[in-house]
Amino acid sequence: MFILRRPLASASRRTWQSSALVSRSIRTITNSVVLDYQLHAPANASEDKGPVLILHGLFGSKRNWNTLAQGLSADLERPVYALDLRNHGTSPHASQMTYTDMAQDVLEFMHKHNIEQTTIIGHSMGGKVAMAVALSPYLDTRANLLKNLIVVDIAPVKAKMSPQFCDYIGAMQRIEQEKLKTRKEAADFLSAYEKDPSIRAFLLTNLVSATSDQPHVKFRVPVGIIGKSVADIGDFPYSPGERAWAGRTLFIKGSRSAYINRHGIPLLESFFPNYTLEALDAGHWVHAERPNEFKKSVVEFVGSS
C-alpha cells in the first residue's frame, strides 16, 4: 500500500441519537427521488459523532455493503446509512441519471433525516455522486453538512463510460430481450461478456427470477434507462477551477485499477486540495476484494478527525 498525504482540516461535531437497524423508504419535500436505505446503528453509538452515508456503484445496491456497514458502525460507534441510489436496489426509477440529479437526491435525504457533520463514502458511480454532493453550491451556506469525504476508485473526470461497463449493459439488455427463463441461462449468457465469476455474481444480484405471472427473468435495475444514460454516467458536472471543497477527503484506489491514474491526480488536487490518496492491492471493487484493509483505512481516516 502507498499513501500520499495532504494536510487535514478539523471540523465540529453534532449529536445523534442511536436507534435499531432499520430499512425503509422516506418522503422528501421536493421532486427528487425518494431513496431507500438501511440504517446500521450500534447500541453504543456516541452522541457526539456524525453518521456515515454509503453510496454504491453502478449495478450495486445497499445490500452489497451490509457486512462492511455493520463493521464500520461497530468500529466507529456511529450510525451508518447505506443508500440505494435512483434506478438501483429498491429506490424508484427515474429517466434522468445526471450526477446533479443524484446528488440532489442525497442532499434531500440528508435534509429529511437532519444529518450533519457526516462522512460520505462513495464507490465508482457512487463516488462521483459523493463528489458532486461535496461540490454542490448548497454547501456554500451549509458547510456543517459534510465532515469527511471518502471516494473509492474513481476520479472526478469527464469521460466515456468504460467499455467493460458498456458490455455489461449490453449483455443485460440482451438477457431480457432473449426472454431467458432461468438464472443459470442468464449466468451462462453473461459468461461470454465477463469471465470473472465474482463479477458475474455481482451483476446477477440484480436479476429477478421468473414467476407464473412473469415467465422470463428480468433485472431489477432499469437497463433501458441506464443504457440511455451512458453519457451522463461517464460525465461529471463540474470543471477544474469551477468548484472546490476544502474538507477532509480520502481517495482509495485499487493498485490494479486504472480509474485513478497519474492523469487524474491534478483533478484531485483541483477539486479537493485537502486530500489523501491510498492504494490497496485490488482491482476496481476495492472494498469487496480487500474488505479488512478497506475498513481499516476508513476507520483510521474518520477516527483521525
Phi and psi restraints in degrees (value plus and minus 20) as a CYANA .aco file:
   2 PHE   PHI    -134.5   -94.5
   2 PHE   PSI     133.9   173.9
   3 ILE   PHI    -151.4  -111.4
   3 ILE   PSI     108.3   148.3
   4 LEU   PHI    -131.8   -91.8
   4 LEU   PSI      97.0   137.0
   5 ARG   PHI    -123.9   -83.9
   5 ARG   PSI     127.5   167.5
   6 ARG   PHI    -149.3  -109.3
   6 ARG   PSI     139.4   179.4
   7 PRO   PHI     -77.8   -37.8
   7 PRO   PSI     125.6   165.6
   8 LEU   PHI    -130.1   -90.1
   8 LEU   PSI     118.6   158.6
   9 ALA   PHI    -113.7   -73.7
   9 ALA   PSI     138.8   178.8
  10 SER   PHI    -112.5   -72.5
  10 SER   PSI     145.1   185.1
  11 ALA   PHI    -171.6  -131.6
  11 ALA   PSI     135.8   175.8
  12 SER   PHI     -99.6   -59.6
  12 SER   PSI     156.0   196.0
  13 ARG   PHI    -139.6   -99.6
  13 ARG   PSI     146.4   186.4
  14 ARG   PHI    -154.4  -114.4
  14 ARG   PSI     148.7   188.7
  15 THR   PHI    -117.8   -77.8
  15 THR   PSI     134.3   174.3
  16 TRP   PHI    -169.3  -129.3
  16 TRP   PSI     117.6   157.6
  17 GLN   PHI    -121.0   -81.0
  17 GLN   PSI     103.9   143.9
  18 SER   PHI     -89.6   -49.6
  18 SER   PSI     137.8   177.8
  19 SER   PHI    -169.9  -129.9
  19 SER   PSI     156.3   196.3
  20 ALA   PHI     -97.7   -57.7
  20 ALA   PSI     152.0   192.0
  21 LEU   PHI     -81.4   -41.4
  21 LEU   PSI     106.5   146.5
  22 VAL   PHI    -151.7  -111.7
  22 VAL   PSI     124.4   164.4
  23 SER   PHI    -155.3  -115.3
  23 SER   PSI      98.2   138.2
  24 ARG   PHI    -184.7  -144.7
  24 ARG   PSI     151.0   191.0
  25 SER   PHI    -118.1   -78.1
  25 SER   PSI     141.5   181.5
  26 ILE   PHI    -147.0  -107.0
  26 ILE   PSI     147.0   187.0
  27 ARG   PHI    -123.8   -83.8
  27 ARG   PSI     128.8   168.8
  28 THR   PHI    -138.9   -98.9
  28 THR   PSI     146.4   186.4
  29 ILE   PHI    -116.5   -76.5
  29 ILE   PSI     -17.7    22.3
  30 THR   PHI    -146.5  -106.5
  30 THR   PSI    -191.0  -151.0
  31 ASN   PHI    -107.0   -67.0
  31 ASN   PSI     -13.0    27.0
  32 SER   PHI     -87.7   -47.7
  32 SER   PSI     142.9   182.9
  33 VAL   PHI     -91.0   -51.0
  33 VAL   PSI     117.8   157.8
  34 VAL   PHI    -101.0   -61.0
  34 VAL   PSI      90.8   130.8
  35 LEU   PHI    -104.4   -64.4
  35 LEU   PSI     111.5   151.5
  36 ASP   PHI     -98.6   -58.6
  36 ASP   PSI     135.9   175.9
  37 TYR   PHI    -176.0  -136.0
  37 TYR   PSI     147.1   187.1
  38 GLN   PHI    -150.8  -110.8
  38 GLN   PSI     112.7   152.7
  39 LEU   PHI    -127.7   -87.7
  39 LEU   PSI     104.8   144.8
  40 HIS   PHI    -129.2   -89.2
  40 HIS   PSI      99.9   139.9
  41 ALA   PHI    -162.7  -122.7
  41 ALA   PSI      94.8   134.8
  42 PRO   PHI     -92.2   -52.2
  42 PRO   PSI     136.0   176.0
  43 ALA   PHI     -83.4   -43.4
  43 ALA   PSI     -46.0    -6.0
  44 ASN   PHI    -117.3   -77.3
  44 ASN   PSI       1.2    41.2
  45 ALA   PHI     -78.2   -38.2
  45 ALA   PSI     108.3   148.3
  46 SER   PHI     -94.6   -54.6
  46 SER   PSI     119.9   159.9
  47 GLU   PHI     -97.1   -57.1
  47 GLU   PSI     -28.1    11.9
  48 ASP   PHI    -127.8   -87.8
  48 ASP   PSI      -0.2    39.8
  49 LYS   PHI    -138.4   -98.4
  49 LYS   PSI     116.6   156.6
  50 GLY   PHI     -96.0   -56.0
  50 GLY   PSI     136.4   176.4
  51 PRO   PHI     -96.8   -56.8
  51 PRO   PSI     154.0   194.0
  52 VAL   PHI    -137.9   -97.9
  52 VAL   PSI     115.2   155.2
  53 LEU   PHI    -131.3   -91.3
  53 LEU   PSI     115.1   155.1
  54 ILE   PHI    -134.9   -94.9
  54 ILE   PSI     107.8   147.8
  55 LEU   PHI    -137.5   -97.5
  55 LEU   PSI      97.2   137.2
  56 HIS   PHI     -94.9   -54.9
  56 HIS   PSI     151.8   191.8
  57 GLY   PHI    -112.8   -72.8
  57 GLY   PSI    -196.4  -156.4
  58 LEU   PHI     -77.7   -37.7
  58 LEU   PSI     111.5   151.5
  59 PHE   PHI      51.8    91.8
  59 PHE   PSI     -15.3    24.7
  60 GLY   PHI    -111.7   -71.7
  60 GLY   PSI    -193.6  -153.6
  61 SER   PHI    -182.1  -142.1
  61 SER   PSI     152.9   192.9
  62 LYS   PHI     -80.5   -40.5
  62 LYS   PSI     -50.5   -10.5
  63 ARG   PHI     -83.9   -43.9
  63 ARG   PSI     -52.0   -12.0
  64 ASN   PHI     -82.6   -42.6
  64 ASN   PSI     -40.1    -0.1
  65 TRP   PHI    -124.8   -84.8
  65 TRP   PSI     -13.0    27.0
  66 ASN   PHI     -72.4   -32.4
  66 ASN   PSI     -72.8   -32.8
  67 THR   PHI     -84.5   -44.5
  67 THR   PSI     -66.6   -26.6
  68 LEU   PHI     -86.0   -46.0
  68 LEU   PSI     -59.3   -19.3
  69 ALA   PHI     -82.2   -42.2
  69 ALA   PSI     -62.2   -22.2
  70 GLN   PHI     -84.4   -44.4
  70 GLN   PSI     -62.6   -22.6
  71 GLY   PHI     -84.9   -44.9
  71 GLY   PSI     -63.5   -23.5
  72 LEU   PHI     -85.2   -45.2
  72 LEU   PSI     -60.7   -20.7
  73 SER   PHI     -81.4   -41.4
  73 SER   PSI     -62.5   -22.5
  74 ALA   PHI     -88.7   -48.7
  74 ALA   PSI     -65.5   -25.5
  75 ASP   PHI     -91.0   -51.0
  75 ASP   PSI     -56.9   -16.9
  76 LEU   PHI    -109.3   -69.3
  76 LEU   PSI     -31.2     8.8
  77 GLU   PHI      35.0    75.0
  77 GLU   PSI      29.1    69.1
  78 ARG   PHI    -172.3  -132.3
  78 ARG   PSI     140.4   180.4
  79 PRO   PHI     -89.2   -49.2
  79 PRO   PSI     124.7   164.7
  80 VAL   PHI    -146.2  -106.2
  80 VAL   PSI     101.1   141.1
  81 TYR   PHI    -120.5   -80.5
  81 TYR   PSI     101.3   141.3
  82 ALA   PHI    -121.8   -81.8
  82 ALA   PSI     100.7   140.7
  83 LEU   PHI    -122.4   -82.4
  83 LEU   PSI     132.0   172.0
  84 ASP   PHI    -118.6   -78.6
  84 ASP   PSI      97.1   137.1
  85 LEU   PHI     -90.8   -50.8
  85 LEU   PSI     144.8   184.8
  86 ARG   PHI     -75.1   -35.1
  86 ARG   PSI     124.8   164.8
  87 ASN   PHI      46.8    86.8
  87 ASN   PSI      -1.2    38.8
  88 HIS   PHI    -159.5  -119.5
  88 HIS   PSI     132.9   172.9
  89 GLY   PHI      36.0    76.0
  89 GLY   PSI    -150.0  -110.0
  90 THR   PHI    -127.4   -87.4
  90 THR   PSI      -3.1    36.9
  91 SER   PHI    -101.6   -61.6
  91 SER   PSI     138.3   178.3
  92 PRO   PHI     -85.1   -45.1
  92 PRO   PSI     140.1   180.1
  93 HIS   PHI    -112.8   -72.8
  93 HIS   PSI     127.0   167.0
  94 ALA   PHI    -166.1  -126.1
  94 ALA   PSI     126.7   166.7
  95 SER   PHI     -91.9   -51.9
  95 SER   PSI     -44.3    -4.3
  96 GLN   PHI    -117.7   -77.7
  96 GLN   PSI     117.4   157.4
  97 MET   PHI    -153.6  -113.6
  97 MET   PSI      18.4    58.4
  98 THR   PHI     -95.4   -55.4
  98 THR   PSI     138.0   178.0
  99 TYR   PHI     -90.4   -50.4
  99 TYR   PSI     -46.4    -6.4
 100 THR   PHI     -84.4   -44.4
 100 THR   PSI     -64.1   -24.1
 101 ASP   PHI     -83.1   -43.1
 101 ASP   PSI     -66.6   -26.6
 102 MET   PHI     -89.5   -49.5
 102 MET   PSI     -54.2   -14.2
 103 ALA   PHI     -86.5   -46.5
 103 ALA   PSI     -57.7   -17.7
 104 GLN   PHI     -83.8   -43.8
 104 GLN   PSI     -57.6   -17.6
 105 ASP   PHI     -76.6   -36.6
 105 ASP   PSI     -65.7   -25.7
 106 VAL   PHI     -87.5   -47.5
 106 VAL   PSI     -62.5   -22.5
 107 LEU   PHI     -82.3   -42.3
 107 LEU   PSI     -58.5   -18.5
 108 GLU   PHI     -87.0   -47.0
 108 GLU   PSI     -57.3   -17.3
 109 PHE   PHI     -80.7   -40.7
 109 PHE   PSI     -65.8   -25.8
 110 MET   PHI     -83.3   -43.3
 110 MET   PSI     -60.5   -20.5
 111 HIS   PHI     -83.2   -43.2
 111 HIS   PSI     -66.1   -26.1
 112 LYS   PHI     -82.0   -42.0
 112 LYS   PSI     -56.4   -16.4
 113 HIS   PHI    -118.2   -78.2
 113 HIS   PSI      -9.6    30.4
 114 ASN   PHI      32.5    72.5
 114 ASN   PSI      23.0    63.0
 115 ILE   PHI    -109.5   -69.5
 115 ILE   PSI     106.2   146.2
 116 GLU   PHI    -157.8  -117.8
 116 GLU   PSI     146.2   186.2
 117 GLN   PHI      29.8    69.8
 117 GLN   PSI      23.0    63.0
 118 THR   PHI    -111.6   -71.6
 118 THR   PSI     140.3   180.3
 119 THR   PHI    -127.8   -87.8
 119 THR   PSI     105.3   145.3
 120 ILE   PHI    -128.2   -88.2
 120 ILE   PSI     106.7   146.7
 121 ILE   PHI    -131.4   -91.4
 121 ILE   PSI     106.1   146.1
 122 GLY   PHI    -154.8  -114.8
 122 GLY   PSI     111.7   151.7
 123 HIS   PHI    -125.5   -85.5
 123 HIS   PSI     112.7   152.7
 124 SER   PHI      34.3    74.3
 124 SER   PSI    -139.3   -99.3
 125 MET   PHI     -74.8   -34.8
 125 MET   PSI     -61.4   -21.4
 126 GLY   PHI     -83.7   -43.7
 126 GLY   PSI     -49.2    -9.2
 127 GLY   PHI     -87.1   -47.1
 127 GLY   PSI     -58.7   -18.7
 128 LYS   PHI     -88.1   -48.1
 128 LYS   PSI     -56.2   -16.2
 129 VAL   PHI     -82.7   -42.7
 129 VAL   PSI     -64.7   -24.7
 130 ALA   PHI     -80.9   -40.9
 130 ALA   PSI     -62.5   -22.5
 131 MET   PHI     -86.1   -46.1
 131 MET   PSI     -57.4   -17.4
 132 ALA   PHI     -85.5   -45.5
 132 ALA   PSI     -54.0   -14.0
 133 VAL   PHI     -83.9   -43.9
 133 VAL   PSI     -68.4   -28.4
 134 ALA   PHI     -81.7   -41.7
 134 ALA   PSI     -53.7   -13.7
 135 LEU   PHI    -111.5   -71.5
 135 LEU   PSI     -21.6    18.4
 136 SER   PHI     -82.3   -42.3
 136 SER   PSI     115.8   155.8
 137 PRO   PHI     -77.0   -37.0
 137 PRO   PSI     -41.7    -1.7
 138 TYR   PHI     -78.9   -38.9
 138 TYR   PSI     -52.6   -12.6
 139 LEU   PHI     -93.9   -53.9
 139 LEU   PSI     -31.5     8.5
 140 ASP   PHI     -80.8   -40.8
 140 ASP   PSI     -51.5   -11.5
 141 THR   PHI    -130.0   -90.0
 141 THR   PSI     -22.1    17.9
 142 ARG   PHI    -151.3  -111.3
 142 ARG   PSI      36.6    76.6
 143 ALA   PHI     -83.9   -43.9
 143 ALA   PSI     -38.3     1.7
 144 ASN   PHI     -98.8   -58.8
 144 ASN   PSI     -24.8    15.2
 145 LEU   PHI     -89.4   -49.4
 145 LEU   PSI     -60.4   -20.4
 146 LEU   PHI    -140.3  -100.3
 146 LEU   PSI     108.1   148.1
 147 LYS   PHI    -127.1   -87.1
 147 LYS   PSI     -65.0   -25.0
 148 ASN   PHI    -154.1  -114.1
 148 ASN   PSI     122.9   162.9
 149 LEU   PHI    -142.4  -102.4
 149 LEU   PSI     107.1   147.1
 150 ILE   PHI    -144.9  -104.9
 150 ILE   PSI      97.4   137.4
 151 VAL   PHI    -134.2   -94.2
 151 VAL   PSI     107.7   147.7
 152 VAL   PHI    -129.3   -89.3
 152 VAL   PSI      91.7   131.7
 153 ASP   PHI      32.2    72.2
 153 ASP   PSI      30.5    70.5
 154 ILE   PHI    -177.3  -137.3
 154 ILE   PSI     127.8   167.8
 155 ALA   PHI    -134.5   -94.5
 155 ALA   PSI     139.2   179.2
 156 PRO   PHI     -98.6   -58.6
 156 PRO   PSI      44.2    84.2
 157 VAL   PHI    -125.5   -85.5
 157 VAL   PSI     131.6   171.6
 158 LYS   PHI    -119.3   -79.3
 158 LYS   PSI      90.9   130.9
 159 ALA   PHI    -175.8  -135.8
 159 ALA   PSI     146.7   186.7
 160 LYS   PHI     -92.3   -52.3
 160 LYS   PSI     128.1   168.1
 161 MET   PHI     -79.9   -39.9
 161 MET   PSI     125.3   165.3
 162 SER   PHI     -81.0   -41.0
 162 SER   PSI     125.5   165.5
 163 PRO   PHI     -75.3   -35.3
 163 PRO   PSI     -52.7   -12.7
 164 GLN   PHI     -77.9   -37.9
 164 GLN   PSI     -70.9   -30.9
 165 PHE   PHI     -92.6   -52.6
 165 PHE   PSI     -51.3   -11.3
 166 CYS   PHI     -82.1   -42.1
 166 CYS   PSI     -59.0   -19.0
 167 ASP   PHI     -83.9   -43.9
 167 ASP   PSI     -60.6   -20.6
 168 TYR   PHI     -81.3   -41.3
 168 TYR   PSI     -64.3   -24.3
 169 ILE   PHI     -81.1   -41.1
 169 ILE   PSI     -65.7   -25.7
 170 GLY   PHI     -81.6   -41.6
 170 GLY   PSI     -61.7   -21.7
 171 ALA   PHI     -84.9   -44.9
 171 ALA   PSI     -62.2   -22.2
 172 MET   PHI     -87.3   -47.3
 172 MET   PSI     -57.4   -17.4
 173 GLN   PHI     -84.3   -44.3
 173 GLN   PSI     -61.2   -21.2
 174 ARG   PHI     -85.4   -45.4
 174 ARG   PSI     -57.4   -17.4
 175 ILE   PHI     -80.2   -40.2
 175 ILE   PSI     -61.0   -21.0
 176 GLU   PHI     -91.3   -51.3
 176 GLU   PSI     -59.9   -19.9
 177 GLN   PHI     -85.0   -45.0
 177 GLN   PSI     -55.8   -15.8
 178 GLU   PHI     -95.7   -55.7
 178 GLU   PSI     -28.7    11.3
 179 LYS   PHI      34.2    74.2
 179 LYS   PSI      30.6    70.6
 180 LEU   PHI     -88.8   -48.8
 180 LEU   PSI     132.7   172.7
 181 LYS   PHI    -127.9   -87.9
 181 LYS   PSI     -39.2     0.8
 182 THR   PHI    -150.2  -110.2
 182 THR   PSI     140.0   180.0
 183 ARG   PHI     -83.8   -43.8
 183 ARG   PSI     -56.7   -16.7
 184 LYS   PHI     -83.8   -43.8
 184 LYS   PSI     -62.2   -22.2
 185 GLU   PHI     -81.4   -41.4
 185 GLU   PSI     -60.8   -20.8
 186 ALA   PHI     -86.2   -46.2
 186 ALA   PSI     -61.3   -21.3
 187 ALA   PHI     -84.5   -44.5
 187 ALA   PSI     -62.0   -22.0
 188 ASP   PHI     -84.1   -44.1
 188 ASP   PSI     -61.3   -21.3
 189 PHE   PHI     -83.5   -43.5
 189 PHE   PSI     -62.3   -22.3
 190 LEU   PHI     -88.2   -48.2
 190 LEU   PSI     -45.0    -5.0
 191 SER   PHI     -83.3   -43.3
 191 SER   PSI     -42.2    -2.2
 192 ALA   PHI     -93.2   -53.2
 192 ALA   PSI     -37.3     2.7
 193 TYR   PHI    -125.7   -85.7
 193 TYR   PSI     -44.5    -4.5
 194 GLU   PHI    -164.5  -124.5
 194 GLU   PSI      98.8   138.8
 195 LYS   PHI    -102.6   -62.6
 195 LYS   PSI     -43.8    -3.8
 196 ASP   PHI     -96.3   -56.3
 196 ASP   PSI      95.7   135.7
 197 PRO   PHI     -83.7   -43.7
 197 PRO   PSI     -49.5    -9.5
 198 SER   PHI     -89.8   -49.8
 198 SER   PSI     -56.2   -16.2
 199 ILE   PHI     -91.9   -51.9
 199 ILE   PSI     -59.2   -19.2
 200 ARG   PHI     -80.3   -40.3
 200 ARG   PSI     -63.1   -23.1
 201 ALA   PHI     -82.3   -42.3
 201 ALA   PSI     -59.2   -19.2
 202 PHE   PHI     -81.5   -41.5
 202 PHE   PSI     -67.8   -27.8
 203 LEU   PHI     -82.9   -42.9
 203 LEU   PSI     -56.4   -16.4
 204 LEU   PHI     -97.9   -57.9
 204 LEU   PSI     -25.6    14.4
 205 THR   PHI     -84.9   -44.9
 205 THR   PSI     -36.3     3.7
 206 ASN   PHI    -108.8   -68.8
 206 ASN   PSI     -23.1    16.9
 207 LEU   PHI    -101.0   -61.0
 207 LEU   PSI     114.1   154.1
 208 VAL   PHI    -124.6   -84.6
 208 VAL   PSI     104.2   144.2
 209 SER   PHI     -87.0   -47.0
 209 SER   PSI     135.3   175.3
 210 ALA   PHI     -87.4   -47.4
 210 ALA   PSI     129.8   169.8
 211 THR   PHI    -154.0  -114.0
 211 THR   PSI     157.2   197.2
 212 SER   PHI     -84.1   -44.1
 212 SER   PSI     -52.6   -12.6
 213 ASP   PHI    -102.3   -62.3
 213 ASP   PSI     -47.3    -7.3
 214 GLN   PHI    -147.7  -107.7
 214 GLN   PSI      73.1   113.1
 215 PRO   PHI     -94.4   -54.4
 215 PRO   PSI     -20.1    19.9
 216 HIS   PHI    -148.4  -108.4
 216 HIS   PSI     130.9   170.9
 217 VAL   PHI     -89.4   -49.4
 217 VAL   PSI     131.9   171.9
 218 LYS   PHI    -167.7  -127.7
 218 LYS   PSI     148.9   188.9
 219 PHE   PHI    -120.6   -80.6
 219 PHE   PSI     123.6   163.6
 220 ARG   PHI     -86.3   -46.3
 220 ARG   PSI     -55.9   -15.9
 221 VAL   PHI     -99.4   -59.4
 221 VAL   PSI     124.8   164.8
 222 PRO   PHI     -98.9   -58.9
 222 PRO   PSI      71.1   111.1
 223 VAL   PHI     -83.9   -43.9
 223 VAL   PSI     -46.4    -6.4
 224 GLY   PHI     -85.4   -45.4
 224 GLY   PSI     -67.5   -27.5
 225 ILE   PHI     -83.2   -43.2
 225 ILE   PSI     -64.4   -24.4
 226 ILE   PHI     -83.4   -43.4
 226 ILE   PSI     -59.3   -19.3
 227 GLY   PHI     -81.0   -41.0
 227 GLY   PSI     -56.8   -16.8
 228 LYS   PHI     -98.1   -58.1
 228 LYS   PSI     -32.3     7.7
 229 SER   PHI    -124.0   -84.0
 229 SER   PSI      -5.7    34.3
 230 VAL   PHI     -74.8   -34.8
 230 VAL   PSI     -64.6   -24.6
 231 ALA   PHI     -83.9   -43.9
 231 ALA   PSI     -61.1   -21.1
 232 ASP   PHI     -86.1   -46.1
 232 ASP   PSI     -58.0   -18.0
 233 ILE   PHI     -90.0   -50.0
 233 ILE   PSI     -50.0   -10.0
 234 GLY   PHI    -100.7   -60.7
 234 GLY   PSI     -38.2     1.8
 235 ASP   PHI    -100.3   -60.3
 235 ASP   PSI     157.3   197.3
 236 PHE   PHI    -166.7  -126.7
 236 PHE   PSI     118.8   158.8
 237 PRO   PHI     -96.8   -56.8
 237 PRO   PSI     -27.6    12.4
 238 TYR   PHI    -147.7  -107.7
 238 TYR   PSI     134.4   174.4
 239 SER   PHI    -129.9   -89.9
 239 SER   PSI     133.9   173.9
 240 PRO   PHI     -74.0   -34.0
 240 PRO   PSI     115.1   155.1
 241 GLY   PHI      69.5   109.5
 241 GLY   PSI     -34.3     5.7
 242 GLU   PHI    -101.1   -61.1
 242 GLU   PSI     -64.4   -24.4
 243 ARG   PHI    -161.4  -121.4
 243 ARG   PSI     138.0   178.0
 244 ALA   PHI    -174.0  -134.0
 244 ALA   PSI     131.1   171.1
 245 TRP   PHI    -143.8  -103.8
 245 TRP   PSI     102.7   142.7
 246 ALA   PHI    -112.2   -72.2
 246 ALA   PSI     -12.9    27.1
 247 GLY   PHI     -95.8   -55.8
 247 GLY   PSI     155.6   195.6
 248 ARG   PHI     -87.6   -47.6
 248 ARG   PSI     102.5   142.5
 249 THR   PHI    -152.4  -112.4
 249 THR   PSI     111.6   151.6
 250 LEU   PHI    -139.1   -99.1
 250 LEU   PSI     104.5   144.5
 251 PHE   PHI    -122.5   -82.5
 251 PHE   PSI     108.4   148.4
 252 ILE   PHI    -136.6   -96.6
 252 ILE   PSI      97.2   137.2
 253 LYS   PHI    -133.2   -93.2
 253 LYS   PSI     134.3   174.3
 254 GLY   PHI    -103.8   -63.8
 254 GLY   PSI     109.3   149.3
 255 SER   PHI     -85.6   -45.6
 255 SER   PSI     -40.5    -0.5
 256 ARG   PHI    -122.0   -82.0
 256 ARG   PSI      -1.4    38.6
 257 SER   PHI    -137.7   -97.7
 257 SER   PSI     127.2   167.2
 258 ALA   PHI    -123.7   -83.7
 258 ALA   PSI     -11.1    28.9
 259 TYR   PHI     -89.0   -49.0
 259 TYR   PSI     -49.0    -9.0
 260 ILE   PHI    -138.5   -98.5
 260 ILE   PSI      91.3   131.3
 261 ASN   PHI    -149.1  -109.1
 261 ASN   PSI    -196.0  -156.0
 262 ARG   PHI     -82.0   -42.0
 262 ARG   PSI     -45.7    -5.7
 263 HIS   PHI     -93.2   -53.2
 263 HIS   PSI     -43.4    -3.4
 264 GLY   PHI    -108.3   -68.3
 264 GLY   PSI     -35.3     4.7
 265 ILE   PHI     -77.5   -37.5
 265 ILE   PSI     -64.4   -24.4
 266 PRO   PHI     -78.7   -38.7
 266 PRO   PSI     -51.0   -11.0
 267 LEU   PHI     -89.3   -49.3
 267 LEU   PSI     -60.2   -20.2
 268 LEU   PHI     -78.8   -38.8
 268 LEU   PSI     -64.6   -24.6
 269 GLU   PHI     -86.1   -46.1
 269 GLU   PSI     -56.4   -16.4
 270 SER   PHI     -90.4   -50.4
 270 SER   PSI     -68.6   -28.6
 271 PHE   PHI    -101.5   -61.5
 271 PHE   PSI     -55.2   -15.2
 272 PHE   PHI    -153.1  -113.1
 272 PHE   PSI      54.5    94.5
 273 PRO   PHI     -82.0   -42.0
 273 PRO   PSI     -43.1    -3.1
 274 ASN   PHI    -120.3   -80.3
 274 ASN   PSI      39.0    79.0
 275 TYR   PHI    -134.0   -94.0
 275 TYR   PSI     138.7   178.7
 276 THR   PHI    -145.8  -105.8
 276 THR   PSI     118.9   158.9
 277 LEU   PHI    -139.1   -99.1
 277 LEU   PSI     106.1   146.1
 278 GLU   PHI    -142.7  -102.7
 278 GLU   PSI     129.7   169.7
 279 ALA   PHI    -145.6  -105.6
 279 ALA   PSI     111.4   151.4
 280 LEU   PHI    -132.5   -92.5
 280 LEU   PSI     132.4   172.4
 281 ASP   PHI     -92.6   -52.6
 281 ASP   PSI      66.4   106.4
 282 ALA   PHI    -180.4  -140.4
 282 ALA   PSI     151.5   191.5
 283 GLY   PHI    -111.8   -71.8
 283 GLY   PSI    -166.0  -126.0
 284 HIS   PHI     -88.9   -48.9
 284 HIS   PSI     -55.3   -15.3
 285 TRP   PHI    -109.8   -69.8
 285 TRP   PSI      47.2    87.2
 286 VAL   PHI     -77.4   -37.4
 286 VAL   PSI     -67.6   -27.6
 287 HIS   PHI     -86.1   -46.1
 287 HIS   PSI     -47.9    -7.9
 288 ALA   PHI    -104.2   -64.2
 288 ALA   PSI     -54.5   -14.5
 289 GLU   PHI    -101.3   -61.3
 289 GLU   PSI     -52.2   -12.2
 290 ARG   PHI    -151.9  -111.9
 290 ARG   PSI      42.1    82.1
 291 PRO   PHI     -81.6   -41.6
 291 PRO   PSI     -60.4   -20.4
 292 ASN   PHI     -88.1   -48.1
 292 ASN   PSI     -65.6   -25.6
 293 GLU   PHI     -85.4   -45.4
 293 GLU   PSI     -58.6   -18.6
 294 PHE   PHI     -82.7   -42.7
 294 PHE   PSI     -68.5   -28.5
 295 LYS   PHI     -80.5   -40.5
 295 LYS   PSI     -61.0   -21.0
 296 LYS   PHI     -81.1   -41.1
 296 LYS   PSI     -63.8   -23.8
 297 SER   PHI     -81.8   -41.8
 297 SER   PSI     -63.3   -23.3
 298 VAL   PHI     -85.7   -45.7
 298 VAL   PSI     -67.2   -27.2
 299 VAL   PHI     -81.9   -41.9
 299 VAL   PSI     -62.4   -22.4
 300 GLU   PHI     -86.3   -46.3
 300 GLU   PSI     -61.0   -21.0
 301 PHE   PHI     -87.2   -47.2
 301 PHE   PSI     -69.2   -29.2
 302 VAL   PHI     -86.5   -46.5
 302 VAL   PSI     -61.6   -21.6
 303 GLY   PHI     -83.9   -43.9
 303 GLY   PSI     -49.5    -9.5
 304 SER   PHI     -91.4   -51.4
 304 SER   PSI     -32.0     8.0
